[in-house]
Amino acid sequence: MMISLIGLQIVLPLVLIAGLAIAHPRNLLGFALQALVTAMTLVAIARLGVWMFPPWWTPYLYGVLLVVAVVIGCRRRQPLQPLPSHWLGWMTTVAFVAFGVWVGNAAWQSWAGRLPPPIPVVDLTFPLQGGEYLIVHGGSNLQINPHMKTLDESVPRFRAYRGQSYGVDLVQLDRFGLRADGILPDELAAYQIYGEPVLAPCAGTIVQAIDRFPDMPIPQVDPENRAGNHVILRCGEVDVLLAHFRPQSLAVEAGMTVQVGDRLAEVGNSGASNEPHLHISAQRPGPSAAPLSGDPVPIRFAGQFLIRGDRITPPNNPY
């Protein structure tokens, strides 16, 4: 899955850009449409893609290449007539319009996911210190946040985890914008975020603390114990879940009271985690038999509702 996603984010943009430079229609309308649709497709890929590898700055590089391709295409073409002169040219034009409508809608949906849903939001302190972090999943629609699928009441297995629906997954980046040494390394320590201390994002009481699951081998996941090693922290009227901790790293237990910035555990790869990352979500308290099934609550950090592709650099000593 990861390799296929990487291929889509690398191969498709380059093919589209190259096509604009060397294989464009022989009429002005077709060339303009191809340029516009290529630009819209790059925007959609930039917003919907998971930019861990290639890194987050790759879409900006594509933008530069797009401008170069347009310039090359303009210089290579002979004087063109304004409109297609053959039925095949008109069919190509219609195809570009149809594809443009489709990718335009995808791009719009990704932007719409930037807005939090019209329900109360909980403000939290970022649970990690220092460095730069990339939001892998986050937002208010399914296109950029797969956690949203747990709101589908027609799927019984989702009901036990619906509290994570507005959850955020994040990884740490190095100075080159990469989250690991390699594309998909086997070693957990090759990931920048592995072993990073996780700090309490709010003051409250630990209502559940689990530390009995191993780190999963990459890219396998544990479908039965999805949160893996985790903590549920009750802060006022909401429960905050922090999940996928490293085994034997838990520093708290159920019943303890913690303050903002207290150490909870370390980032690991337990549960339904195909590579080291931190999951955080908030919900209304659920029943003891299904503690992660409460009504989901959107979260903000420093007043910001984070979505896929956002980057955040917290201060080294925010507490």
N, C-alpha and C positions, 0 to 999 in steps of 0.2 A: 504493500500500500504506500509506504513512505517513498520507495524508489519510483513508483508510478507517478506520484505527486511531484517529485523532483523533476522527472522527465517532462511532465506537462508544463511546469513552470519555466523550464529551460528551452525545450525544443519548440513548443508552439509559438512563443513570442519571437524567437529567432527566425522561424519559417515565415511568419507573417511580415516581419520587418524586411527580410531578404526579398520576399515576393513583391513588396512595394517598390524596392529599389530596381529590380531587374525583370519582373514579370507582371506589369500592370496593363490595364485595358488601354485600347488605342483611341479613347475619347476622353474629353475633359471631365464629363459627368462621372464616368466609371473610375477615373483616377482619383477624383475628389472623394467619391464614396469609399473606395478602397482605403485611402488614407484615413478617413474619418472612422470607418469601422475598425481598422487596425488600432487606432488610438483608443477607441472605446473598449476593445478587447483587452488591451494592455492595462487599462484602468480596472476592468473587472478582475483580471488575473491578479493585479496588485492588491486589490481589496479582499478577494476571496482566498488568495493563496496563503499558505503557512510558510513564512519566510525565515526558517531556521537554517536550511541549506537548499538553495543558495541564500545568502544573507539578506537582511532587510533592505540594504541599499541597492539590490539588483534591479527593482522596478525603475529606479531613477536612472540607472545605466541604460535600461531599455528606452526610456524617454529620449535620452541623448541619441541613441542609435536610430530612433524613429525620425528625428529631425534630419539626421544625416541621410537616411533612406529617402525621405521626401525630396531633399535637395538633389540627390543622385538621380532619382526618378524624373525630376523636372528637367535635368540637364540631358538625360539620355533620350528622352522622347523626341520624336519628330513633331512638327506642327500638327495638332490634332483638331478634329472637328468637335463641335460642342457636344453632340449627342451620338449615341450608337447608330450605326448605319445598317446593322444586320440584326436579325432576330436573336442570334446567339449573344450579341452584345447586350440586348435588352434583357435576356434571361439572366445573364451575369449580374446586371444592375439590380434586378428584382431579388436575386439571391443575396447580394450584399445588403440590400435594405432589410430583408427578413432576418438575416444573421445579426445585423446591427440592432434591430429591435430586441432580439433575444439577449444579446450581451449587454445592451443598455439597461434592460430590466434587471439583469443580474447585478450590474454595478450599482443601480439605484437601491436595490434591496440591501446590499452591503452597507451603503451609507445610511439607510434607514435604521439599521441595527445599532448605530452609534447613539441613538436616543434611548434613555431608560424607559421602561414601561410606565404607564401612568398610575403607579402605586407607590406607597412609601418606600424610601430608600434608606439604608443604614450606612453611616459613614464610619470607616475603619482606618486604622493606621497601617501602613504597608508593613507586612510581616517579615521582611528581609532587610538587611543593612548593606549599604555600599554597592558598588558595581552597577551594571546596567542590565535591565530585565526586559524581556520581550513577552507580550501577551500572545499566547498561541491560540487560545480559545477564549472568547468573551464577547458580550454584546446581547442584544435583545431579539435576534432572530436566528433561525436555524442555519442560514447561509454562512454565518461567521461564528456560531457557537453551538456545537453539536449537543451540548448539555440540554438545550431547549427541547430535544426530542422526548425527554422524560415528562413533559407536560401532556403528552398524548395518553389520555385516560383509557384508550382502547387497547393499550398494550399492558397486560397485567404486571409484567416484570419491571416496568418503569415506575410503578406506584411506590415502591419501597425507597426510591431514590429521587423523587420529584423535588425534594428540597434543594437539590444542586442545580436547578434549571438555569439560574442566572450566574452560575459559577464561573470562575476564572482559572485558567491554567497558565503557568508562566515558567520560563526558563531563563537562565542567566547567559549573557553574551560576553565574549572576550573583546579585545580592542579592535578586532577585525570584523566584528558583528556576527561571529560564529558561536554556536552554543556548545560545540564539542570539537575534539581533535579528530577530524575525519567526518565522513558522511553519516555513517551509522555504526560507530565503534561498539564492540562487544563489552569493553571494560567500562564499568560504571564510573570509575574515577576519571574517565576521559571527558565527562560532561561537566561543564563549568559549575552547575548548580549543585552537583552531588555533594552531600555533607555540609551544605550551608546551614547555619543555625536558623531555626524558625522561631519568631518571637510573637508574643501575644498581641493581636491587633486591637484588642479592647480589654477593658477590665471586667472581670466576671468570675464565674465558678466553673470548674471543669466538671461536666456531667458525664462524660465518657472518655476513657483513655485506653486505647488498644495498642499493644506492642507484642504481637505473637506471630507475625507473618514474615517470611523471608523477602528479600529483594528478588524481583522477577528477572530471569535472563532476558536480555534484549533480543527480539522485540516481543516476547511473549507477555501475556497479561493473565491475571487471576480473575476469571469471570464470576466466581462465587463470592469472593471477599473484595468487592470493588474498591472500597476506600482504603484497604490495606491497613497498615498501622496509621492511626489517626487520633485526633482529639476533637471533641465537641465542646465548645466553650460557650456558656450561656452568658450573654451580655445584655442585661435588661430583659427586653421582651423577645429577643432573637437568639437563636443558636447559630454559632459560627463553626463551620467544619473546616479543618485543615488536614490534608490527607496525603498519603503515599510516603510516610516517613521511613527513614533508614532503621533497620532492626536494632534494638537495644539502644536507641538514642533518646527515648522518651524521658523527659525530666520532670513530668507531673503525673498526678494520679487523680482519679475521680474524687470529688469533694474538695479539692484544693481551690483556694482563691488566688487569682493571679492579677497582676497589674499590667498595664500597657508596657510592652517591651520585655516582659519576663520570658526567659528561654523555655520553649515547649519541647522541641525535638530538633532533628536534622532532616533535611531533604533527602529522600531515598527513591526507591523504585518499587515499592510494595503495592499490592492490589492491582487494579485495572490500569496499569501504567506501563506503556511500552518503551519508555525511556525516562530517566530521572526528570521530575518536574514537581512543582508544588501546586496543589489544587486548594482553592479557598472559595467557600460559598456561604450564604446565610439563609436562614429559614425561620419560620415560626416553629416553636417546639413541637416535635412529633410525639406520638405515643411510644412508650417504652419498648413495645414489640417491634416497632419500625421507626427508630429515632431519626432517620434521614428522610422521612416521608412528609414532613410538615410543608406548609405553604411557602414557596420560595420568595426570597426578598432580594432585590437588586442591591449591589454594594458599590460604594465609591471610595476612592483613596484620594485624600487631599482635594475633595470636591469633584474628582474626575471619574466618570463612568468609563471604565476601560474596555476596549474592544480588541478583537484580533488585529495584530499588526502594530498596536501602540507600544511604545517603549517608555520605561520609567527609570529614573536614576534617583533612588532615595538617598538622603544624606547619610553619612557614616554614623552619626550619632543622633537619630531623630527623637530619642527618648530623653 
